[in-house]
Amino acid sequence: MKKYVLSILLLCSVLLVGCGKETKESVVKDLSKAIEKTDGYYLEGEMEIINNEDVYTYNVEVSYKKDDQYRVSLTNKANNHEQIILKNNDGVYVITHQSTQL
């Protein structure tokens, strides 16, 4: 009798542990729903570009607004040179600040 009760408890515990786990598909589906409800977002990060033996590091700031409007700012950490990519209802623009050093 003890073996019977023990095996039922073991089976129930295995079944309960397996319940409620998220699958990859369900996580992607939930994330897609959350993104559709979002009006916009802001993020900051660091990007590293490796070109042969040279390494360039940039600070990246991205602002996104619904209807595919965005602003991306790339700032070179070595020389503080900034470039902005802007997309709004009028079009897409790439803005590079003029250096004041001669």
ZADO-665589 format. One record per atom (N, C-alpha, C, O): residue number from 1; residue in one letter; atom name; x, y, z. Coordinates in Angstrom, 2 decimals. Layout:
<sites>
[NUM, "A", "CA", [X, Y, Z]] ...
</sites>
This chain:
<sites>
[1, "M", "N", [0.81, -1.19, 0.00]] [1, "M", "CA", [0.00, 0.00, 0.00]] [1, "M", "C", [0.85, 1.25, 0.00]] [1, "M", "O", [0.54, 2.23, -0.68]] [2, "K", "N", [1.96, 1.24, 0.78]] [2, "K", "CA", [2.84, 2.40, 0.83]] [2, "K", "C", [3.47, 2.67, -0.53]] [2, "K", "O", [3.62, 3.82, -0.94]] [3, "K", "N", [3.84, 1.59, -1.23]] [3, "K", "CA", [4.44, 1.76, -2.56]] [3, "K", "C", [3.44, 2.38, -3.51]] [3, "K", "O", [3.80, 3.21, -4.35]] [4, "Y", "N", [2.17, 1.98, -3.39]] [4, "Y", "CA", [1.12, 2.51, -4.26]] [4, "Y", "C", [0.93, 4.01, -4.01]] [4, "Y", "O", [0.85, 4.78, -4.97]] [5, "V", "N", [0.86, 4.43, -2.76]] [5, "V", "CA", [0.68, 5.85, -2.41]] [5, "V", "C", [1.92, 6.64, -2.82]] [5, "V", "O", [1.81, 7.74, -3.35]] [6, "L", "N", [3.09, 6.06, -2.59]] [6, "L", "CA", [4.33, 6.73, -2.94]] [6, "L", "C", [4.44, 6.93, -4.46]] [6, "L", "O", [4.87, 7.99, -4.91]] [7, "S", "N", [4.06, 5.93, -5.22]] [7, "S", "CA", [4.12, 6.06, -6.68]] [7, "S", "C", [3.11, 7.09, -7.20]] [7, "S", "O", [3.40, 7.82, -8.15]] [8, "I", "N", [1.93, 7.17, -6.58]] [8, "I", "CA", [0.94, 8.18, -6.98]] [8, "I", "C", [1.46, 9.58, -6.65]] [8, "I", "O", [1.32, 10.50, -7.46]] [9, "L", "N", [2.05, 9.75, -5.47]] [9, "L", "CA", [2.62, 11.05, -5.10]] [9, "L", "C", [3.75, 11.45, -6.04]] [9, "L", "O", [3.86, 12.61, -6.43]] [10, "L", "N", [4.58, 10.50, -6.39]] [10, "L", "CA", [5.69, 10.76, -7.31]] [10, "L", "C", [5.16, 11.16, -8.69]] [10, "L", "O", [5.67, 12.10, -9.30]] [11, "L", "N", [4.16, 10.47, -9.17]] [11, "L", "CA", [3.56, 10.78, -10.46]] [11, "L", "C", [2.92, 12.17, -10.45]] [11, "L", "O", [3.08, 12.94, -11.40]] [12, "C", "N", [2.20, 12.49, -9.38]] [12, "C", "CA", [1.57, 13.82, -9.27]] [12, "C", "C", [2.61, 14.93, -9.22]] [12, "C", "O", [2.43, 15.98, -9.83]] [13, "S", "N", [3.70, 14.71, -8.48]] [13, "S", "CA", [4.73, 15.74, -8.39]] [13, "S", "C", [5.41, 15.96, -9.74]] [13, "S", "O", [5.74, 17.10, -10.09]] [14, "V", "N", [5.63, 14.89, -10.50]] [14, "V", "CA", [6.23, 15.02, -11.83]] [14, "V", "C", [5.29, 15.80, -12.75]] [14, "V", "O", [5.74, 16.66, -13.51]] [15, "L", "N", [4.00, 15.50, -12.69]] [15, "L", "CA", [3.03, 16.20, -13.52]] [15, "L", "C", [2.92, 17.67, -13.15]] [15, "L", "O", [2.81, 18.53, -14.02]] [16, "L", "N", [2.95, 17.97, -11.86]] [16, "L", "CA", [2.83, 19.36, -11.41]] [16, "L", "C", [4.06, 20.18, -11.77]] [16, "L", "O", [3.94, 21.36, -12.10]] [17, "V", "N", [5.23, 19.57, -11.72]] [17, "V", "CA", [6.45, 20.29, -12.07]] [17, "V", "C", [6.45, 20.64, -13.55]] [17, "V", "O", [6.94, 21.71, -13.92]] [18, "G", "N", [5.93, 19.79, -14.38]] [18, "G", "CA", [5.90, 20.04, -15.81]] [18, "G", "C", [4.85, 21.04, -16.25]] [18, "G", "O", [4.94, 21.56, -17.36]] [19, "C", "N", [3.87, 21.31, -15.43]] [19, "C", "CA", [2.79, 22.23, -15.81]] [19, "C", "C", [3.26, 23.68, -15.72]] [19, "C", "O", [4.05, 24.04, -14.85]] [20, "G", "N", [2.78, 24.49, -16.63]] [20, "G", "CA", [3.05, 25.91, -16.57]] [20, "G", "C", [4.35, 26.34, -17.21]] [20, "G", "O", [4.68, 27.53, -17.17]] [21, "K", "N", [5.10, 25.45, -17.78]] [21, "K", "CA", [6.35, 25.84, -18.43]] [21, "K", "C", [6.04, 26.55, -19.73]] [21, "K", "O", [5.14, 26.15, -20.47]] [22, "E", "N", [6.78, 27.60, -19.99]] [22, "E", "CA", [6.62, 28.38, -21.22]] [22, "E", "C", [7.40, 27.73, -22.34]] [22, "E", "O", [8.54, 27.31, -22.16]] [23, "T", "N", [6.79, 27.65, -23.50]] [23, "T", "CA", [7.51, 27.18, -24.67]] [23, "T", "C", [8.06, 28.39, -25.41]] [23, "T", "O", [7.64, 29.53, -25.17]] [24, "K", "N", [8.99, 28.14, -26.30]] [24, "K", "CA", [9.57, 29.23, -27.08]] [24, "K", "C", [8.49, 29.95, -27.88]] [24, "K", "O", [8.51, 31.18, -27.98]] [25, "E", "N", [7.57, 29.20, -28.44]] [25, "E", "CA", [6.52, 29.78, -29.26]] [25, "E", "C", [5.59, 30.66, -28.43]] [25, "E", "O", [5.18, 31.73, -28.88]] [26, "S", "N", [5.25, 30.22, -27.21]] [26, "S", "CA", [4.34, 31.01, -26.38]] [26, "S", "C", [5.02, 32.29, -25.90]] [26, "S", "O", [4.36, 33.33, -25.78]] [27, "V", "N", [6.31, 32.24, -25.63]] [27, "V", "CA", [7.04, 33.44, -25.21]] [27, "V", "C", [7.08, 34.44, -26.36]] [27, "V", "O", [6.86, 35.64, -26.15]] [28, "V", "N", [7.37, 33.97, -27.57]] [28, "V", "CA", [7.42, 34.86, -28.74]] [28, "V", "C", [6.04, 35.47, -29.00]] [28, "V", "O", [5.93, 36.65, -29.33]] [29, "K", "N", [5.00, 34.66, -28.86]] [29, "K", "CA", [3.63, 35.14, -29.07]] [29, "K", "C", [3.27, 36.22, -28.05]] [29, "K", "O", [2.72, 37.26, -28.41]] [30, "D", "N", [3.59, 35.99, -26.77]] [30, "D", "CA", [3.32, 36.97, -25.73]] [30, "D", "C", [4.11, 38.25, -25.94]] [30, "D", "O", [3.60, 39.35, -25.74]] [31, "L", "N", [5.38, 38.10, -26.36]] [31, "L", "CA", [6.21, 39.27, -26.62]] [31, "L", "C", [5.68, 40.06, -27.81]] [31, "L", "O", [5.70, 41.29, -27.78]] [32, "S", "N", [5.22, 39.38, -28.83]] [32, "S", "CA", [4.65, 40.06, -30.00]] [32, "S", "C", [3.41, 40.85, -29.62]] [32, "S", "O", [3.21, 41.97, -30.11]] [33, "K", "N", [2.58, 40.29, -28.77]] [33, "K", "CA", [1.39, 41.01, -28.30]] [33, "K", "C", [1.78, 42.25, -27.51]] [33, "K", "O", [1.17, 43.31, -27.67]] [34, "A", "N", [2.79, 42.13, -26.67]] [34, "A", "CA", [3.23, 43.27, -25.87]] [34, "A", "C", [3.80, 44.37, -26.75]] [34, "A", "O", [3.57, 45.55, -26.50]] [35, "I", "N", [4.54, 44.00, -27.79]] [35, "I", "CA", [5.12, 44.98, -28.70]] [35, "I", "C", [4.03, 45.71, -29.47]] [35, "I", "O", [4.13, 46.92, -29.69]] [36, "E", "N", [2.98, 45.00, -29.88]] [36, "E", "CA", [1.88, 45.63, -30.61]] [36, "E", "C", [1.17, 46.68, -29.76]] [36, "E", "O", [0.67, 47.67, -30.30]] [37, "K", "N", [1.11, 46.48, -28.46]] [37, "K", "CA", [0.44, 47.42, -27.56]] [37, "K", "C", [1.33, 48.61, -27.23]] [37, "K", "O", [0.82, 49.63, -26.75]] [38, "T", "N", [2.62, 48.52, -27.45]] [38, "T", "CA", [3.57, 49.56, -27.07]] [38, "T", "C", [3.53, 50.72, -28.06]] [38, "T", "O", [3.51, 50.51, -29.28]] [39, "D", "N", [3.53, 51.94, -27.53]] [39, "D", "CA", [3.55, 53.13, -28.38]] [39, "D", "C", [4.97, 53.52, -28.77]] [39, "D", "O", [5.17, 54.17, -29.80]] [40, "G", "N", [5.95, 53.15, -27.96]] [40, "G", "CA", [7.33, 53.49, -28.26]] [40, "G", "C", [8.26, 52.95, -27.20]] [40, "G", "O", [7.83, 52.36, -26.21]] [41, "Y", "N", [9.55, 53.16, -27.42]] [41, "Y", "CA", [10.54, 52.72, -26.44]] [41, "Y", "C", [11.81, 53.55, -26.58]] [41, "Y", "O", [12.01, 54.23, -27.59]] [42, "Y", "N", [12.66, 53.47, -25.58]] [42, "Y", "CA", [13.96, 54.14, -25.56]] [42, "Y", "C", [14.97, 53.13, -25.05]] [42, "Y", "O", [14.71, 52.42, -24.08]] [43, "L", "N", [16.12, 53.06, -25.70]] [43, "L", "CA", [17.16, 52.17, -25.20]] [43, "L", "C", [18.53, 52.80, -25.39]] [43, "L", "O", [18.74, 53.64, -26.27]] [44, "E", "N", [19.44, 52.38, -24.56]] [44, "E", "CA", [20.83, 52.81, -24.63]] [44, "E", "C", [21.70, 51.56, -24.66]] [44, "E", "O", [21.36, 50.54, -24.07]] [45, "G", "N", [22.80, 51.67, -25.36]] [45, "G", "CA", [23.71, 50.53, -25.42]] [45, "G", "C", [25.07, 50.95, -25.92]] [45, "G", "O", [25.34, 52.13, -26.15]] [46, "E", "N", [25.91, 49.97, -26.08]] [46, "E", "CA", [27.26, 50.20, -26.57]] [46, "E", "C", [27.49, 49.23, -27.73]] [46, "E", "O", [27.19, 48.04, -27.64]] [47, "M", "N", [28.04, 49.77, -28.82]] [47, "M", "CA", [28.30, 48.95, -30.00]] [47, "M", "C", [29.80, 48.97, -30.28]] [47, "M", "O", [30.44, 50.02, -30.20]] [48, "E", "N", [30.34, 47.80, -30.60]] [48, "E", "CA", [31.75, 47.70, -30.91]] [48, "E", "C", [31.89, 47.17, -32.33]] [48, "E", "O", [31.34, 46.12, -32.67]] [49, "I", "N", [32.63, 47.90, -33.16]] [49, "I", "CA", [32.87, 47.50, -34.54]] [49, "I", "C", [34.34, 47.13, -34.67]] [49, "I", "O", [35.22, 47.90, -34.30]] [50, "I", "N", [34.59, 45.94, -35.19]] [50, "I", "CA", [35.97, 45.49, -35.40]] [50, "I", "C", [36.22, 45.49, -36.89]] [50, "I", "O", [35.55, 44.78, -37.65]] [51, "N", "N", [37.20, 46.28, -37.32]] [51, "N", "CA", [37.58, 46.40, -38.73]] [51, "N", "C", [39.06, 46.06, -38.84]] [51, "N", "O", [39.92, 46.86, -38.47]] [52, "N", "N", [39.35, 44.88, -39.33]] [52, "N", "CA", [40.71, 44.35, -39.35]] [52, "N", "C", [41.26, 44.35, -37.93]] [52, "N", "O", [40.80, 43.57, -37.10]] [53, "E", "N", [42.22, 45.20, -37.64]] [53, "E", "CA", [42.78, 45.23, -36.29]] [53, "E", "C", [42.34, 46.46, -35.51]] [53, "E", "O", [42.76, 46.65, -34.37]] [54, "D", "N", [41.49, 47.29, -36.11]] [54, "D", "CA", [40.98, 48.48, -35.44]] [54, "D", "C", [39.65, 48.16, -34.76]] [54, "D", "O", [38.82, 47.43, -35.31]] [55, "V", "N", [39.46, 48.71, -33.58]] [55, "V", "CA", [38.21, 48.53, -32.84]] [55, "V", "C", [37.62, 49.91, -32.58]] [55, "V", "O", [38.28, 50.79, -32.03]] [56, "Y", "N", [36.37, 50.09, -32.98]] [56, "Y", "CA", [35.66, 51.36, -32.78]] [56, "Y", "C", [34.51, 51.08, -31.82]] [56, "Y", "O", [33.74, 50.14, -32.01]] [57, "T", "N", [34.40, 51.93, -30.80]] [57, "T", "CA", [33.34, 51.76, -29.81]] [57, "T", "C", [32.42, 52.98, -29.86]] [57, "T", "O", [32.87, 54.12, -29.86]] [58, "Y", "N", [31.11, 52.70, -29.91]] [58, "Y", "CA", [30.10, 53.75, -30.01]] [58, "Y", "C", [29.08, 53.61, -28.89]] [58, "Y", "O", [28.69, 52.50, -28.52]] [59, "N", "N", [28.65, 54.75, -28.36]] [59, "N", "CA", [27.47, 54.78, -27.51]] [59, "N", "C", [26.27, 54.90, -28.44]] [59, "N", "O", [26.28, 55.71, -29.36]] [60, "V", "N", [25.25, 54.12, -28.20]] [60, "V", "CA", [24.07, 54.10, -29.06]] [60, "V", "C", [22.85, 54.45, -28.23]] [60, "V", "O", [22.63, 53.87, -27.16]] [61, "E", "N", [22.05, 55.39, -28.72]] [61, "E", "CA", [20.77, 55.74, -28.10]] [61, "E", "C", [19.70, 55.63, -29.18]] [61, "E", "O", [19.84, 56.20, -30.26]] [62, "V", "N", [18.63, 54.90, -28.88]] [62, "V", "CA", [17.55, 54.71, -29.85]] [62, "V", "C", [16.23, 55.11, -29.20]] [62, "V", "O", [15.91, 54.67, -28.10]] [63, "S", "N", [15.48, 55.94, -29.90]] [63, "S", "CA", [14.12, 56.28, -29.51]] [63, "S", "C", [13.21, 55.85, -30.65]] [63, "S", "O", [13.44, 56.20, -31.80]] [64, "Y", "N", [12.17, 55.09, -30.32]] [64, "Y", "CA", [11.24, 54.61, -31.33]] [64, "Y", "C", [9.83, 55.02, -30.94]] [64, "Y", "O", [9.44, 54.91, -29.78]] [65, "K", "N", [9.09, 55.50, -31.91]] [65, "K", "CA", [7.70, 55.89, -31.70]] [65, "K", "C", [6.85, 55.16, -32.73]] [65, "K", "O", [7.29, 54.95, -33.86]] [66, "K", "N", [5.66, 54.77, -32.34]] [66, "K", "CA", [4.77, 54.03, -33.23]] [66, "K", "C", [4.69, 54.71, -34.59]] [66, "K", "O", [4.95, 55.91, -34.71]] [67, "D", "N", [4.33, 53.97, -35.61]] [67, "D", "CA", [4.27, 54.42, -37.01]] [67, "D", "C", [5.67, 54.58, -37.60]] [67, "D", "O", [5.88, 55.40, -38.49]] [68, "D", "N", [6.61, 53.78, -37.11]] [68, "D", "CA", [7.98, 53.73, -37.65]] [68, "D", "C", [8.69, 55.07, -37.66]] [68, "D", "O", [9.33, 55.43, -38.65]] [69, "Q", "N", [8.58, 55.80, -36.59]] [69, "Q", "CA", [9.36, 57.03, -36.42]] [69, "Q", "C", [10.45, 56.72, -35.39]] [69, "Q", "O", [10.17, 56.17, -34.33]] [70, "Y", "N", [11.69, 57.07, -35.72]] [70, "Y", "CA", [12.76, 56.75, -34.80]] [70, "Y", "C", [13.89, 57.76, -34.91]] [70, "Y", "O", [14.00, 58.52, -35.87]] [71, "R", "N", [14.75, 57.73, -33.89]] [71, "R", "CA", [15.95, 58.55, -33.83]] [71, "R", "C", [17.05, 57.66, -33.25]] [71, "R", "O", [16.90, 57.12, -32.16]] [72, "V", "N", [18.15, 57.53, -34.00]] [72, "V", "CA", [19.29, 56.73, -33.56]] [72, "V", "C", [20.49, 57.66, -33.47]] [72, "V", "O", [20.83, 58.32, -34.44]] [73, "S", "N", [21.11, 57.71, -32.32]] [73, "S", "CA", [22.30, 58.53, -32.11]] [73, "S", "C", [23.49, 57.62, -31.88]] [73, "S", "O", [23.48, 56.77, -30.99]] [74, "L", "N", [24.53, 57.79, -32.70]] [74, "L", "CA", [25.78, 57.02, -32.57]] [74, "L", "C", [26.89, 58.00, -32.21]] [74, "L", "O", [27.17, 58.92, -32.97]] [75, "T", "N", [27.52, 57.80, -31.07]] [75, "T", "CA", [28.60, 58.67, -30.62]] [75, "T", "C", [29.87, 57.86, -30.46]] [75, "T", "O", [29.91, 56.91, -29.68]] [76, "N", "N", [30.91, 58.24, -31.23]] [76, "N", "CA", [32.20, 57.57, -31.14]] [76, "N", "C", [32.83, 57.92, -29.80]] [76, "N", "O", [33.00, 59.09, -29.48]] [77, "K", "N", [33.18, 56.90, -29.03]] [77, "K", "CA", [33.74, 57.15, -27.70]] [77, "K", "C", [35.15, 57.72, -27.75]] [77, "K", "O", [35.58, 58.39, -26.81]] [78, "A", "N", [35.87, 57.48, -28.82]] [78, "A", "CA", [37.26, 57.94, -28.91]] [78, "A", "C", [37.34, 59.44, -29.17]] [78, "A", "O", [38.13, 60.14, -28.53]] [79, "N", "N", [36.53, 59.94, -30.11]] [79, "N", "CA", [36.64, 61.35, -30.48]] [79, "N", "C", [35.35, 62.14, -30.27]] [79, "N", "O", [35.28, 63.31, -30.65]] [80, "N", "N", [34.34, 61.53, -29.68]] [80, "N", "CA", [33.07, 62.17, -29.35]] [80, "N", "C", [32.32, 62.65, -30.60]] [80, "N", "O", [31.48, 63.55, -30.49]] [81, "H", "N", [32.60, 62.09, -31.75]] [81, "H", "CA", [31.90, 62.44, -32.99]] [81, "H", "C", [30.52, 61.78, -32.97]] [81, "H", "O", [30.41, 60.58, -32.73]] [82, "E", "N", [29.47, 62.57, -33.24]] [82, "E", "CA", [28.11, 62.05, -33.17]] [82, "E", "C", [27.46, 62.07, -34.55]] [82, "E", "O", [27.63, 63.01, -35.33]] [83, "Q", "N", [26.70, 61.03, -34.83]] [83, "Q", "CA", [25.93, 60.94, -36.05]] [83, "Q", "C", [24.51, 60.52, -35.66]] [83, "Q", "O", [24.33, 59.64, -34.82]] [84, "I", "N", [23.51, 61.15, -36.28]] [84, "I", "CA", [22.12, 60.88, -35.95]] [84, "I", "C", [21.38, 60.41, -37.19]] [84, "I", "O", [21.51, 61.01, -38.26]] [85, "I", "N", [20.62, 59.35, -37.04]] [85, "I", "CA", [19.74, 58.87, -38.10]] [85, "I", "C", [18.33, 59.15, -37.61]] [85, "I", "O", [17.94, 58.70, -36.53]] [86, "L", "N", [17.57, 59.89, -38.41]] [86, "L", "CA", [16.24, 60.33, -38.00]] [86, "L", "C", [15.23, 59.95, -39.06]] [86, "L", "O", [15.42, 60.24, -40.24]] [87, "K", "N", [14.17, 59.29, -38.66]] [87, "K", "CA", [13.08, 58.97, -39.59]] [87, "K", "C", [11.79, 59.51, -38.99]] [87, "K", "O", [11.40, 59.14, -37.88]] [88, "N", "N", [11.12, 60.40, -39.75]] [88, "N", "CA", [9.83, 60.91, -39.34]] [88, "N", "C", [8.89, 60.89, -40.54]] [88, "N", "O", [9.19, 60.24, -41.54]] [89, "N", "N", [7.79, 61.58, -40.46]] [89, "N", "CA", [6.82, 61.57, -41.56]] [89, "N", "C", [7.35, 62.23, -42.83]] [89, "N", "O", [6.85, 61.96, -43.92]] [90, "D", "N", [8.36, 63.09, -42.70]] [90, "D", "CA", [8.92, 63.79, -43.86]] [90, "D", "C", [9.97, 62.98, -44.60]] [90, "D", "O", [10.26, 63.27, -45.76]] [91, "G", "N", [10.56, 61.99, -43.96]] [91, "G", "CA", [11.59, 61.19, -44.62]] [91, "G", "C", [12.63, 60.67, -43.65]] [91, "G", "O", [12.43, 60.68, -42.44]] [92, "V", "N", [13.75, 60.21, -44.21]] [92, "V", "CA", [14.86, 59.69, -43.42]] [92, "V", "C", [16.04, 60.63, -43.62]] [92, "V", "O", [16.37, 61.00, -44.74]] [93, "Y", "N", [16.67, 61.02, -42.51]] [93, "Y", "CA", [17.78, 61.97, -42.55]] [93, "Y", "C", [18.97, 61.39, -41.78]] [93, "Y", "O", [18.80, 60.72, -40.77]] [94, "V", "N", [20.17, 61.67, -42.29]] [94, "V", "CA", [21.40, 61.34, -41.59]] [94, "V", "C", [22.09, 62.66, -41.30]] [94, "V", "O", [22.44, 63.40, -42.21]] [95, "I", "N", [22.29, 62.94, -40.02]] [95, "I", "CA", [22.84, 64.22, -39.59]] [95, "I", "C", [24.22, 63.96, -38.99]] [95, "I", "O", [24.36, 63.17, -38.06]] [96, "T", "N", [25.21, 64.62, -39.53]] [96, "T", "CA", [26.57, 64.54, -39.02]] [96, "T", "C", [26.99, 65.93, -38.58]] [96, "T", "O", [26.95, 66.87, -39.37]] [97, "H", "N", [27.38, 66.06, -37.34]] [97, "H", "CA", [27.78, 67.37, -36.83]] [97, "H", "C", [29.13, 67.76, -37.42]] [97, "H", "O", [30.04, 66.94, -37.56]] [98, "Q", "N", [29.25, 69.03, -37.76]] [98, "Q", "CA", [30.48, 69.54, -38.32]] [98, "Q", "C", [31.49, 69.72, -37.21]] [98, "Q", "O", [31.16, 70.26, -36.16]] [99, "S", "N", [32.71, 69.29, -37.44]] [99, "S", "CA", [33.76, 69.44, -36.47]] [99, "S", "C", [34.23, 70.90, -36.46]] [99, "S", "O", [34.39, 71.50, -37.52]] [100, "T", "N", [34.45, 71.46, -35.26]] [100, "T", "CA", [34.90, 72.84, -35.15]] [100, "T", "C", [36.41, 72.93, -35.04]] [100, "T", "O", [36.95, 74.03, -35.00]] [101, "Q", "N", [37.10, 71.80, -35.00]] [101, "Q", "CA", [38.55, 71.81, -34.91]] [101, "Q", "C", [39.14, 71.98, -36.31]] [101, "Q", "O", [38.69, 71.32, -37.25]] [102, "L", "N", [40.13, 72.84, -36.44]] [102, "L", "CA", [40.81, 73.05, -37.72]] [102, "L", "C", [42.25, 72.63, -37.63]] [102, "L", "O", [42.98, 72.73, -38.62]] 
</sites>
